[in-house]
Amino acid sequence: MVNVGSALSTTDANEDDGWDDESFINDLVKRGPYNAEPIDPAQLPVDRKERLKAVEAALMDAERTRSKSVAWSKLRWTIETGVALRVLVEDDLYTEDEEFPTLDEYAKHRLHMARGYVYELVNDAARLLKIAPLSEISDKPFNASQAKVLAPLMEPCDDPAGDGKTKAELVVADVEAAGQKRTAASLRKAAAARGFVVEAPAVPPARRTADGDGEIEDAEIVENDSTRAVEALHGLLEKQKAVYDGMGGGVLATALQCDPAAVEGLLREFLQFLSRTDHRIRTAMKPPDSEGA
């Protein structure tokens, strides 16, 4: 049996990897050898200090290229995977698999991802494709979180002062002009400052019924408690991400040095609630017929 999950995330080393000249990643990876531009020792300054500066500059350029290549590759994967998953879902192709005929089962066992993540990738790919024109005004790739903010703003600004630019272009320019790091939060704040409305996180679309009559099988897209519950989970996930980011750097080590006993107690509580959260999520995700097992 072919494992679709591995097929989506890996490439065959024996395949011809000829890149299309129009590929957006073509400036990063080419034949012979990989479009690399190593320094020429013979062309470096003779003065040792200047020579060191030239070498350090080359090292920084190489690091920037590496970071950019990794970022573009991740976004390319998201777009290609998301578009393929959209076809899989919209055409109900997963029903052709007799072993795992439902999307939940197919996603779990063949794609090794949760059904919710399937829809997340579908939506991320759609947003990234929608904001593709923004790549012309920036040499830094826009990630999926930023696309969630900018995609609803890809329309011309009505203000004559906008000079025919889209709302998204103006927001990006505002963040850069302020010298801020471009993040989803800074983009959202800049949009709010201009009075632009950014849509709430998208709720995963409904599954169609088995007979394909178009009726809604999931209540998640209806304005009821289920919708509010899904939106609440989106909000909680963002808070959890903030907690994770907040513990980056040396905050844990610094806190432990300051008051080891107190901090260890706090960290144990963190772990306790993480364990409880994990248990609650896994219990909710169990199929109904497995509860009594």
C-alpha positions as a printed NumPy array, in Angstrom:
array([[  0.   ,   0.   ,   0.   ],
       [  1.317,   3.448,  -0.884],
       [  1.684,   5.737,   2.105],
       [  0.246,   9.032,   0.886],
       [  1.703,  10.942,   3.823],
       [  5.237,  10.082,   2.832],
       [  4.483,  10.777,  -0.811],
       [  3.412,  14.311,   0.063],
       [  6.456,  15.097,   2.14 ],
       [  9.341,  13.47 ,   0.269],
       [ 10.753,  13.348,  -3.242],
       [ 12.305,  10.511,  -5.157],
       [ 16.031,  11.08 ,  -5.346],
       [ 16.122,   9.198,  -8.659],
       [ 13.646,  11.501, -10.368],
       [ 14.794,  14.201, -12.764],
       [ 14.562,  17.406, -10.729],
       [ 14.692,  19.803, -13.66 ],
       [ 13.184,  23.059, -12.473],
       [ 10.886,  25.061, -14.697],
       [ 12.486,  28.407, -15.56 ],
       [  9.333,  30.132, -14.32 ],
       [  9.509,  28.475, -10.884],
       [  9.512,  30.963,  -8.038],
       [ 12.203,  28.943,  -6.335],
       [ 14.39 ,  28.835,  -9.436],
       [ 16.619,  31.636,  -8.141],
       [ 17.536,  29.479,  -5.163],
       [ 18.071,  26.012,  -6.62 ],
       [ 19.515,  25.388, -10.074],
       [ 21.636,  22.812, -11.79 ],
       [ 25.434,  22.972, -11.667],
       [ 25.85 ,  23.443,  -8.821],
       [ 22.61 ,  24.654,  -7.229],
       [ 23.14 ,  28.263,  -8.336],
       [ 25.811,  28.641,  -5.645],
       [ 28.015,  31.725,  -5.826],
       [ 31.055,  30.975,  -3.659],
       [ 33.651,  33.649,  -3.07 ],
       [ 36.785,  33.644,  -5.187],
       [ 39.818,  33.775,  -2.861],
       [ 41.847,  35.398,  -5.623],
       [ 39.377,  38.298,  -5.763],
       [ 39.394,  39.015,  -2.015],
       [ 41.243,  42.066,  -0.611],
       [ 44.873,  41.555,   0.308],
       [ 44.529,  43.497,   3.559],
       [ 43.719,  40.937,   6.257],
       [ 41.079,  43.031,   8.029],
       [ 39.303,  43.777,   4.782],
       [ 39.663,  40.149,   3.771],
       [ 37.99 ,  39.105,   7.035],
       [ 35.115,  41.529,   6.4  ],
       [ 34.618,  40.046,   2.928],
       [ 34.57 ,  36.495,   4.3  ],
       [ 32.119,  37.448,   7.067],
       [ 29.877,  39.138,   4.506],
       [ 29.912,  35.943,   2.414],
       [ 28.98 ,  33.897,   5.485],
       [ 26.043,  36.197,   6.244],
       [ 24.857,  36.045,   2.619],
       [ 25.016,  32.249,   2.712],
       [ 22.985,  32.19 ,   5.938],
       [ 20.339,  34.483,   4.448],
       [ 20.113,  32.269,   1.369],
       [ 19.696,  29.183,   3.553],
       [ 16.924,  30.773,   5.619],
       [ 15.128,  32.021,   2.549],
       [ 15.377,  28.666,   0.804],
       [ 13.947,  26.805,   3.806],
       [ 11.076,  29.291,   4.112],
       [ 10.196,  29.118,   0.417],
       [ 10.364,  25.324,   0.452],
       [  7.942,  25.14 ,   3.393],
       [  5.502,  27.478,   1.654],
       [  5.8  ,  25.558,  -1.595],
       [  4.955,  22.362,   0.307],
       [  1.948,  24.058,   1.923],
       [  0.595,  25.294,  -1.402],
       [  1.132,  22.05 ,  -3.314],
       [ -0.243,  19.935,  -0.466],
       [ -3.196,  22.218,   0.208],
       [ -4.314,  22.315,  -3.434],
       [ -4.07 ,  18.521,  -3.716],
       [ -6.058,  18.096,  -0.494],
       [ -8.719,  20.487,  -1.775],
       [ -9.288,  18.229,  -4.787],
       [ -9.291,  15.184,  -2.509],
       [-12.015,  16.71 ,  -0.307],
       [-14.157,  18.486,  -2.899],
       [-14.298,  15.425,  -5.17 ],
       [-14.732,  13.018,  -2.238],
       [-11.861,  10.971,  -3.653],
       [-11.096,   9.47 ,  -0.25 ],
       [-14.305,   7.413,  -0.554],
       [-12.571,   5.349,  -3.25 ],
       [-10.393,   3.821,  -0.535],
       [-12.44 ,   0.888,   0.741],
       [-10.23 ,   0.469,   3.789],
       [-10.599,   4.093,   4.99 ],
       [-13.737,   5.472,   3.258],
       [-14.303,   8.501,   5.52 ],
       [-12.213,  11.652,   5.529],
       [-11.415,  11.258,   9.229],
       [-10.098,   7.709,   8.727],
       [ -8.319,   8.492,   5.467],
       [ -6.618,  11.558,   6.912],
       [ -5.541,   9.719,  10.033],
       [ -4.291,   6.48 ,   8.504],
       [ -3.147,   7.472,   5.007],
       [ -2.078,  11.095,   5.444],
       [ -1.102,  10.844,   9.107],
       [ -2.841,  14.088,   9.97 ],
       [ -6.052,  15.128,  11.681],
       [ -9.067,  16.079,   9.58 ],
       [ -8.863,  19.606,  10.957],
       [ -5.295,  19.924,   9.729],
       [ -6.409,  18.88 ,   6.252],
       [ -8.775,  21.842,   6.111],
       [ -6.141,  24.109,   7.64 ],
       [ -3.726,  23.273,   4.82 ],
       [ -6.464,  23.761,   2.216],
       [ -7.22 ,  27.223,   3.597],
       [ -3.545,  28.135,   4.03 ],
       [ -2.812,  27.219,   0.406],
       [ -5.737,  29.304,  -0.846],
       [ -4.6  ,  32.341,   1.141],
       [ -0.956,  32.   ,   0.094],
       [ -1.994,  31.834,  -3.56 ],
       [ -4.217,  34.87 ,  -3.107],
       [ -1.405,  37.021,  -1.691],
       [  1.132,  35.828,  -4.289],
       [  1.316,  39.311,  -5.9  ],
       [  2.776,  40.64 ,  -2.647],
       [  5.95 ,  38.669,  -3.321],
       [  6.765,  41.325,  -5.917],
       [  7.126,  43.986,  -3.228],
       [  9.155,  41.913,  -0.783],
       [ 12.135,  39.595,  -0.987],
       [ 11.01 ,  37.921,   2.232],
       [  8.325,  35.226,   1.97 ],
       [  4.955,  35.685,   3.646],
       [  4.024,  32.737,   5.858],
       [  0.604,  31.177,   6.373],
       [ -0.172,  33.193,   9.525],
       [  0.563,  36.451,   7.73 ],
       [ -1.478,  35.312,   4.732],
       [ -4.467,  34.825,   7.044],
       [ -4.335,  38.553,   7.828],
       [ -3.47 ,  39.815,   4.346],
       [ -5.671,  37.643,   2.102],
       [ -8.899,  39.522,   3.01 ],
       [ -7.095,  42.787,   2.193],
       [ -6.139,  41.936,  -1.4  ],
       [ -8.511,  44.518,  -2.805],
       [ -7.778,  48.062,  -4.035],
       [ -7.902,  50.75 ,  -1.374],
       [-10.759,  53.21 ,  -1.943],
       [ -8.693,  56.083,  -0.535],
       [ -7.161,  58.139,  -3.4  ],
       [ -4.035,  58.426,  -1.265],
       [ -3.616,  54.697,  -1.679],
       [ -2.244,  55.319,  -5.179],
       [ -4.031,  52.281,  -6.596],
       [ -2.383,  49.891,  -4.156],
       [ -4.219,  47.105,  -2.395],
       [ -5.   ,  47.367,   1.29 ],
       [ -2.552,  44.562,   1.898],
       [  0.285,  46.46 ,   0.186],
       [ -0.384,  49.514,   2.332],
       [ -0.419,  47.451,   5.515],
       [  2.887,  45.761,   4.651],
       [  4.417,  49.15 ,   3.808],
       [  3.219,  50.569,   7.155],
       [  4.889,  47.771,   9.107],
       [  8.144,  48.144,   7.205],
       [  8.115,  51.941,   7.487],
       [  7.699,  51.613,  11.258],
       [ 10.771,  49.393,  11.376],
       [  8.767,  46.598,  12.964],
       [  9.31 ,  42.892,  12.504],
       [  6.743,  41.609,  10.043],
       [  4.505,  39.24 ,  11.966],
       [  0.819,  38.382,  11.827],
       [  0.295,  40.5  ,  14.946],
       [  2.071,  43.576,  13.57 ],
       [  0.191,  43.281,  10.263],
       [ -3.134,  42.948,  12.056],
       [ -2.331,  46.001,  14.193],
       [ -1.371,  48.05 ,  11.133],
       [ -4.594,  47.001,   9.379],
       [ -6.644,  48.049,  12.398],
       [ -4.848,  51.42 ,  12.485],
       [ -6.024,  52.068,   8.922],
       [ -9.527,  50.913,   9.73 ],
       [ -9.284,  47.829,   7.551],
       [-11.408,  44.897,   8.669],
       [ -9.643,  41.549,   8.826],
       [-11.887,  38.503,   8.72 ],
       [-12.021,  36.136,  11.665],
       [-10.222,  32.789,  11.304],
       [-12.022,  30.604,   8.795],
       [-14.099,  27.739,  10.129],
       [-13.379,  24.417,   8.379],
       [-15.943,  23.856,   5.599],
       [-18.651,  21.255,   5.977],
       [-18.391,  17.75 ,   4.643],
       [-20.937,  16.842,   2.041],
       [-23.333,  14.05 ,   2.814],
       [-22.561,  10.597,   1.459],
       [-25.179,  10.84 ,  -1.308],
       [-23.68 ,  14.122,  -2.511],
       [-26.931,  16.111,  -2.262],
       [-25.061,  19.143,  -0.94 ],
       [-26.727,  19.186,   2.462],
       [-24.6  ,  20.253,   5.411],
       [-23.35 ,  17.318,   7.402],
       [-21.264,  19.342,   9.883],
       [-22.834,  22.157,  11.85 ],
       [-19.505,  23.998,  12.116],
       [-20.327,  26.521,   9.379],
       [-23.743,  27.39 ,  10.814],
       [-24.01 ,  30.39 ,  13.147],
       [-24.709,  28.416,  16.3  ],
       [-22.863,  27.155,  19.348],
       [-20.692,  24.87 ,  17.24 ],
       [-19.327,  27.804,  15.276],
       [-18.553,  29.718,  18.446],
       [-16.871,  26.617,  19.86 ],
       [-14.611,  26.279,  16.827],
       [-13.739,  29.977,  16.941],
       [-12.976,  29.628,  20.645],
       [-10.548,  26.812,  19.868],
       [ -8.837,  29.005,  17.285],
       [ -8.403,  31.652,  19.989],
       [ -7.112,  29.161,  22.542],
       [ -4.613,  27.795,  20.042],
       [ -3.258,  31.288,  19.442],
       [ -2.883,  31.755,  23.196],
       [ -1.084,  28.425,  23.468],
       [  1.299,  29.514,  20.712],
       [  1.939,  32.717,  22.661],
       [  2.776,  30.682,  25.77 ],
       [  5.214,  28.578,  23.778],
       [  6.855,  31.649,  22.23 ],
       [  6.992,  33.337,  25.639],
       [  9.071,  30.502,  27.01 ],
       [ 11.661,  30.895,  24.29 ],
       [ 15.106,  32.336,  24.804],
       [ 16.501,  32.149,  28.299],
       [ 13.373,  32.932,  30.298],
       [ 13.211,  29.471,  31.899],
       [ 16.893,  29.349,  32.823],
       [ 16.822,  32.913,  34.158],
       [ 13.739,  32.256,  36.273],
       [ 15.222,  29.055,  37.69 ],
       [ 18.373,  30.913,  38.672],
       [ 16.327,  33.575,  40.464],
       [ 14.064,  31.334,  42.56 ],
       [ 14.515,  27.611,  41.772],
       [ 11.976,  26.282,  44.276],
       [  9.153,  28.614,  43.264],
       [  9.786,  28.26 ,  39.541],
       [  9.993,  24.475,  39.689],
       [  6.584,  24.479,  41.343],
       [  5.202,  26.667,  38.544],
       [  6.713,  24.475,  35.873],
       [  5.235,  21.366,  37.466],
       [  1.825,  23.053,  37.294],
       [  2.453,  23.858,  33.633],
       [  3.223,  20.209,  32.964],
       [  0.21 ,  19.09 ,  34.971],
       [ -2.175,  21.211,  32.931],
       [ -0.449,  20.217,  29.708],
       [ -1.085,  16.587,  30.638],
       [ -4.719,  17.308,  31.469],
       [ -5.161,  19.21 ,  28.204],
       [ -3.607,  16.358,  26.247],
       [ -5.954,  13.862,  27.95 ],
       [ -9.005,  16.037,  27.286],
       [ -8.126,  16.457,  23.598],
       [ -7.419,  12.775,  23.047],
       [-10.651,  11.789,  24.792],
       [-12.666,  14.148,  22.598],
       [-11.008,  12.828,  19.435],
       [-11.779,   9.159,  20.172],
       [-14.298,   7.62 ,  17.762],
       [-17.697,   7.065,  19.471],
       [-17.447,   3.272,  19.189],
       [-14.119,   3.227,  21.06 ],
       [-15.353,   4.835,  24.275],
       [-16.521,   1.55 ,  25.729],
       [-13.477,  -0.405,  24.642]])
